[in-house]
C-alpha cells in the first residue's frame, strides 16, 4: 500500500501534499477513536502519535517570514489542535476526537479550495478559515498520548 501512496503523490502539487497530510491526520484520529472505543490504550496512543507527528511536521514547515498572518493563524491552529488531540487521548473522549476531526476537516477543505483556485487559471486568493478548537482545551508543557 505504501508504494501505491508514494506513486499517487509523485505528481502532486505542494497544496495536494498538504491536503494528503490532513487526510492522514483525520485517518489516524478515526483510528485513535476506534481504539479508545475498544479500550485499546496502546492502539489509541500509537494512532494519536502518528496524527501528532503530522501536525508537528506541518507546523515546522510553516514559513512565518513569508506567510504573514495566515501562517500565524495556522501555527495557532496547529498548537491548539495538538493540545485538543492530547486531551482527547488522555480522556479517551470520543466527543473531543470528533471535534478535532471536524476542525482538521474544515481546514483541509479550505486547502482543497486553494488547490481548485490554483488549478482554475488566473491567480485568486482563497480565505482559509481556521476553526476555533475546543475552548476548554489547554496547552500542556509535557505530553503523553
Order of alpha helices (4+ residues) and beta strands (2+ residues): alpha-alpha-alpha-alpha-alpha
